[in-house]
Amino acid sequence: MIPLLFSDPVGDDYGLGYVYPRTALFAEAGFADLTGFEALRNGDKVVLRVRLHRYPNPSNAPHGFSLATIGIYIHTEAGGNEELPGAGFKTPAGQGWNWAYLLTGWKAEEYQPGGTVQAVPVVKNGDWLELSPNLPPGDYGYYVAVGLYDPFTPWHFRPIRPGGGTWTIDGPAGAPAAVDVLSQSQIQAYQRGVLPPVRAIQNRIPWAVLSAAMGVLFILLAFRFPRR
């Protein structure tokens, strides 16, 4: 398994130009702003790490935050569920999720497409939330989405509706409920309603470019300073 680390820009937690609910509880910015995601190997298991910009906890939830909902959906093999429940996106064809992890201030759970649900250990380590699922290492595809916490929806993502409301997000009809996602092109993902997975191979591209550049540099130096 190749370690995976992605950063996400600060301040892009508004989906398709969403307006947050009017209640004062959601007035403070940054609590649903995804800024980082890691998938690491720890022995024969995977550790998943998520970072948000801020962690306000007005409800004193045991995990140290109470206003956001985080969904991590993992494509491990062909097929899978092509709907990302709660987040409201679809996956590309044939790249559905086989495992999903739902994290709120009160619970962390593992889901399988067949309906199996079980608790997963989670700790807050500095600015990171760390999940330790019973998942073997592999070069998987990951979908990561953050929404506003809602205790009354099955996956705890607060819904979207035109005009919004005191407790409802204002946005286009049928728009995804996630306000921030991990994506190479977030605008395109929201416009299409399809969220491509992120993979470790994407993190190797800069190194390939660097390697090629170094090769060119060595060739130029060889011509500039020929051996005698």
VOPAGU-2260 file (C-alpha; in pm, 1 decimal, decimal comma):
REM VOPAGU-2260
SITE   aa  ch    i         X         Y         Z
SITE  MET   A    0       0,0       0,0       0,0
SITE  ILE   A    1     131,3     343,2     -97,0
SITE  PRO   A    2      66,5     606,3     177,2
SITE  LEU   A    3    -182,5     865,8      58,3
SITE  LEU   A    4    -193,0    1230,1     166,8
SITE  PHE   A    5    -411,2    1497,7      10,9
SITE  SER   A    6    -464,8    1859,0     111,5
SITE  ASP   A    7    -783,5    2052,4      36,2
SITE  PRO   A    8    -807,3    2433,9       9,9
SITE  VAL   A    9    -936,4    2635,9     304,6
SITE  GLY   A   10   -1262,8    2822,1     248,8
SITE  ASP   A   11   -1422,8    2603,0     -20,7
SITE  ASP   A   12   -1692,9    2452,6     204,3
SITE  TYR   A   13   -1993,0    2603,6      24,0
SITE  GLY   A   14   -2071,4    2348,0    -246,8
SITE  LEU   A   15   -2253,4    2514,8    -535,6
SITE  GLY   A   16   -2262,2    2851,4    -360,1
SITE  TYR   A   17   -2469,9    2718,1     -71,7
SITE  VAL   A   18   -2588,8    2945,0     210,5
SITE  TYR   A   19   -2575,0    2789,5     555,0
SITE  PRO   A   20   -2886,1    2766,7     777,9
SITE  ARG   A   21   -2983,8    3092,2     946,4
SITE  THR   A   22   -2958,8    2965,8    1301,9
SITE  ALA   A   23   -2669,6    3118,1    1497,6
SITE  LEU   A   24   -2531,3    2767,9    1562,1
SITE  PHE   A   25   -2387,6    2754,7    1208,6
SITE  ALA   A   26   -2271,3    3116,6    1186,5
SITE  GLU   A   27   -1908,2    3038,1    1269,7
SITE  ALA   A   28   -1713,2    2943,5     954,3
SITE  GLY   A   29   -1472,8    2654,5     896,4
SITE  PHE   A   30   -1631,5    2372,1    1095,1
SITE  ALA   A   31   -1722,9    2174,9     777,9
SITE  ASP   A   32   -1415,6    2276,9     578,2
SITE  LEU   A   33   -1213,6    1968,7     480,4
SITE  THR   A   34    -840,5    2051,8     471,5
SITE  GLY   A   35    -669,7    1713,9     465,0
SITE  PHE   A   36    -706,1    1337,6     422,5
SITE  GLU   A   37    -457,7    1055,3     480,3
SITE  ALA   A   38    -467,8     678,6     437,6
SITE  LEU   A   39    -174,9     507,7     610,9
SITE  ARG   A   40     -64,2     152,8     676,1
SITE  ASN   A   41     -37,2      38,6    1037,8
SITE  GLY   A   42      76,7    -322,4    1032,5
SITE  ASP   A   43    -190,2    -524,9     854,7
SITE  LYS   A   44    -455,5    -252,6     884,9
SITE  VAL   A   45    -535,6      88,3     733,2
SITE  VAL   A   46    -558,6     407,4     937,2
SITE  LEU   A   47    -778,9     684,2     792,6
SITE  ARG   A   48    -709,0    1044,3     898,0
SITE  VAL   A   49    -927,9    1346,4     826,7
SITE  ARG   A   50    -856,6    1709,9     908,5
SITE  LEU   A   51   -1110,0    1993,5     932,0
SITE  HIS   A   52   -1025,0    2363,0     949,2
SITE  ARG   A   53   -1189,5    2409,9    1288,8
SITE  TYR   A   54   -1356,2    2194,2    1555,2
SITE  PRO   A   55   -1619,3    2391,0    1746,3
SITE  ASN   A   56   -1807,5    2168,9    1989,0
SITE  PRO   A   57   -2108,0    2356,4    2131,4
SITE  SER   A   58   -2287,6    2029,4    2211,1
SITE  ASN   A   59   -1985,9    1876,8    2391,3
SITE  ALA   A   60   -1983,4    1567,8    2169,1
SITE  PRO   A   61   -1733,8    1302,1    2284,5
SITE  HIS   A   62   -1524,2    1310,8    1964,3
SITE  GLY   A   63   -1441,6    1680,3    2009,8
SITE  PHE   A   64   -1666,9    1837,0    1741,9
SITE  SER   A   65   -2042,3    1855,4    1691,5
SITE  LEU   A   66   -2136,6    2057,3    1380,2
SITE  ALA   A   67   -1996,0    1846,0    1094,9
SITE  THR   A   68   -2058,5    1504,2     942,0
SITE  ILE   A   69   -1779,0    1323,5     756,1
SITE  GLY   A   70   -1828,3    1045,0     504,5
SITE  ILE   A   71   -1539,3     832,4     373,7
SITE  TYR   A   72   -1632,7     586,1     100,0
SITE  ILE   A   73   -1373,9     338,7     -29,3
SITE  HIS   A   74   -1357,7     156,4    -361,0
SITE  THR   A   75   -1162,5    -165,8    -301,2
SITE  GLU   A   76   -1275,2    -387,1    -590,8
SITE  ALA   A   77   -1485,7    -383,2    -907,5
SITE  GLY   A   78   -1852,6    -294,4    -868,2
SITE  GLY   A   79   -1986,0    -158,0    -541,7
SITE  ASN   A   80   -2254,9      99,1    -462,3
SITE  GLU   A   81   -2239,1     394,5    -701,9
SITE  GLU   A   82   -2449,3     620,8    -477,5
SITE  LEU   A   83   -2267,6     804,0    -197,8
SITE  PRO   A   84   -2540,2     805,0      69,2
SITE  GLY   A   85   -2573,2    1122,2     270,7
SITE  ALA   A   86   -2326,4    1316,7      56,2
SITE  GLY   A   87   -2559,1    1304,3    -245,2
SITE  PHE   A   88   -2297,2    1234,3    -514,0
SITE  LYS   A   89   -2258,7     943,5    -753,4
SITE  THR   A   90   -1934,3     762,0    -829,7
SITE  PRO   A   91   -1802,3     702,4   -1181,4
SITE  ALA   A   92   -1946,9     386,8   -1339,5
SITE  GLY   A   93   -1791,5      69,6   -1203,5
SITE  GLN   A   94   -1613,3     250,7    -919,0
SITE  GLY   A   95   -1872,3     224,8    -643,4
SITE  TRP   A   96   -1783,0     196,7    -277,0
SITE  ASN   A   97   -1736,4    -136,1    -100,2
SITE  TRP   A   98   -1673,8       9,2     245,9
SITE  ALA   A   99   -1791,2     336,8     397,7
SITE  TYR   A  100   -1717,0     517,5     721,8
SITE  LEU   A  101   -1949,8     770,7     880,5
SITE  LEU   A  102   -1800,5    1000,4    1141,8
SITE  THR   A  103   -1985,9    1249,1    1361,6
SITE  GLY   A  104   -1915,9    1397,8    1700,8
SITE  TRP   A  105   -2105,7    1111,4    1859,4
SITE  LYS   A  106   -2024,9     799,9    1657,1
SITE  ALA   A  107   -1794,0     639,3    1402,5
SITE  GLU   A  108   -1940,7     352,7    1202,4
SITE  GLU   A  109   -1839,7     118,1     922,2
SITE  TYR   A  110   -2095,5      37,6     651,2
SITE  GLN   A  111   -2100,6    -225,8     380,1
SITE  PRO   A  112   -2333,9    -210,6      78,0
SITE  GLY   A  113   -2525,0    -513,3     207,1
SITE  GLY   A  114   -2633,7    -318,9     515,0
SITE  THR   A  115   -2385,4    -441,1     777,5
SITE  VAL   A  116   -2296,2    -167,5    1029,1
SITE  GLN   A  117   -2045,0    -174,9    1311,6
SITE  ALA   A  118   -1861,7      73,5    1532,6
SITE  VAL   A  119   -1506,4     182,0    1448,8
SITE  PRO   A  120   -1247,3     324,0    1693,3
SITE  VAL   A  121   -1175,1     694,5    1648,5
SITE  VAL   A  122    -946,7     939,1    1831,5
SITE  LYS   A  123    -868,5    1307,6    1788,6
SITE  ASN   A  124    -493,7    1350,5    1747,8
SITE  GLY   A  125    -406,8    1720,2    1729,7
SITE  ASP   A  126    -579,8    1859,4    1421,3
SITE  TRP   A  127    -658,6    1511,9    1284,7
SITE  LEU   A  128    -942,9    1267,9    1341,9
SITE  GLU   A  129    -807,8     912,5    1316,4
SITE  LEU   A  130   -1021,2     609,6    1234,4
SITE  SER   A  131    -887,3     255,7    1278,1
SITE  PRO   A  132   -1111,4      27,2    1072,0
SITE  ASN   A  133   -1068,3    -348,2    1029,9
SITE  LEU   A  134    -960,2    -297,6     668,1
SITE  PRO   A  135    -646,5    -453,7     514,1
SITE  PRO   A  136    -402,7    -228,6     325,3
SITE  GLY   A  137    -448,4    -178,6     -46,4
SITE  ASP   A  138    -423,5      79,8    -322,5
SITE  TYR   A  139    -784,7     188,8    -302,7
SITE  GLY   A  140    -993,8     474,4    -437,8
SITE  TYR   A  141   -1129,7     716,6    -176,7
SITE  TYR   A  142   -1429,5     949,1    -172,1
SITE  VAL   A  143   -1433,5    1201,6     114,8
SITE  ALA   A  144   -1724,4    1438,3     181,0
SITE  VAL   A  145   -1819,2    1673,8     465,2
SITE  GLY   A  146   -2164,5    1807,2     546,2
SITE  LEU   A  147   -2348,4    1985,1     824,8
SITE  TYR   A  148   -2456,8    1750,7    1103,1
SITE  ASP   A  149   -2826,0    1661,8    1119,4
SITE  PRO   A  150   -2941,2    1409,8    1384,0
SITE  PHE   A  151   -3262,8    1332,0    1193,8
SITE  THR   A  152   -3130,9    1207,8     857,0
SITE  PRO   A  153   -3004,0     848,3     811,7
SITE  TRP   A  154   -2646,8     950,4     724,8
SITE  HIS   A  155   -2659,6    1275,0     925,0
SITE  PHE   A  156   -2600,4    1513,6     632,9
SITE  ARG   A  157   -2819,8    1823,3     657,7
SITE  PRO   A  158   -3043,7    1854,2     346,8
SITE  ILE   A  159   -3043,0    2121,0      75,7
SITE  ARG   A  160   -3346,5    2306,8     -52,4
SITE  PRO   A  161   -3404,2    2627,8    -249,8
SITE  GLY   A  162   -3456,9    2919,8     -12,5
SITE  GLY   A  163   -3303,2    2737,2     282,2
SITE  GLY   A  164   -3434,5    2801,8     630,6
SITE  THR   A  165   -3343,9    2826,3     995,7
SITE  TRP   A  166   -3208,5    2469,9     994,1
SITE  THR   A  167   -3180,6    2398,3     620,2
SITE  ILE   A  168   -2904,7    2478,1     371,4
SITE  ASP   A  169   -3003,0    2704,9      82,7
SITE  GLY   A  170   -2901,8    2556,7    -252,3
SITE  PRO   A  171   -3033,8    2427,7    -586,5
SITE  ALA   A  172   -3297,6    2155,1    -584,7
SITE  GLY   A  173   -3141,0    1811,1    -602,4
SITE  ALA   A  174   -2790,7    1938,4    -523,6
SITE  PRO   A  175   -2551,3    1721,7    -317,5
SITE  ALA   A  176   -2581,6    1763,0      58,5
SITE  ALA   A  177   -2205,0    1765,6     114,6
SITE  VAL   A  178   -2065,8    2119,9     140,1
SITE  ASP   A  179   -1703,3    2017,2      78,3
SITE  VAL   A  180   -1542,4    1720,3     -97,6
SITE  LEU   A  181   -1194,0    1598,0    -174,4
SITE  SER   A  182   -1152,7    1643,3    -548,4
SITE  GLN   A  183    -902,1    1753,1    -811,0
SITE  SER   A  184   -1185,1    1964,5    -960,0
SITE  GLN   A  185   -1451,3    2040,0    -700,1
SITE  ILE   A  186   -1653,7    2273,5    -923,4
SITE  GLN   A  187   -1681,4    2011,6   -1195,1
SITE  ALA   A  188   -1780,2    1744,9    -941,8
SITE  TYR   A  189   -2066,1    1959,5    -810,7
SITE  GLN   A  190   -2182,4    2055,6   -1156,9
SITE  ARG   A  191   -2199,1    1692,6   -1270,8
SITE  GLY   A  192   -2299,3    1536,7    -941,1
SITE  VAL   A  193   -2024,4    1276,4    -996,5
SITE  LEU   A  194   -1728,8    1261,6    -757,8
SITE  PRO   A  195   -1414,7    1088,9    -894,2
SITE  PRO   A  196   -1209,0     893,4    -638,1
SITE  VAL   A  197    -866,8    1006,2    -522,6
SITE  ARG   A  198    -587,6     751,7    -536,7
SITE  ALA   A  199    -226,8     721,4    -423,7
SITE  ILE   A  200    -109,7     723,6    -787,8
SITE  GLN   A  201    -211,5    1091,1    -804,2
SITE  ASN   A  202      43,9    1169,0    -535,1
SITE  ARG   A  203     320,2    1008,9    -742,0
SITE  ILE   A  204     275,9    1247,7   -1035,9
SITE  PRO   A  205     481,5    1534,9    -886,5
SITE  TRP   A  206     769,1    1293,0    -818,1
SITE  ALA   A  207     757,2    1167,7   -1176,9
SITE  VAL   A  208     773,7    1524,8   -1301,8
SITE  LEU   A  209    1062,2    1599,1   -1066,0
SITE  SER   A  210    1246,7    1286,4   -1179,5
SITE  ALA   A  211    1208,5    1382,8   -1546,3
SITE  ALA   A  212    1327,9    1736,6   -1473,1
SITE  MET   A  213    1632,9    1606,4   -1290,3
SITE  GLY   A  214    1711,4    1379,4   -1586,4
SITE  VAL   A  215    1705,0    1675,0   -1825,3
SITE  LEU   A  216    1923,7    1874,0   -1586,5
SITE  PHE   A  217    2186,2    1598,4   -1572,7
SITE  ILE   A  218    2194,9    1579,4   -1954,6
SITE  LEU   A  219    2245,0    1955,1   -1981,7
SITE  LEU   A  220    2520,9    1946,8   -1722,8
SITE  ALA   A  221    2690,8    1663,9   -1909,8
SITE  PHE   A  222    2706,8    1879,3   -2223,8
SITE  ARG   A  223    2808,0    2188,6   -2027,8
SITE  PHE   A  224    3087,0    2009,3   -1837,8
SITE  PRO   A  225    3206,7    1722,0   -2059,6
SITE  ARG   A  226    3446,7    1467,1   -1919,1
SITE  ARG   A  227    3809,7    1507,0   -2018,8
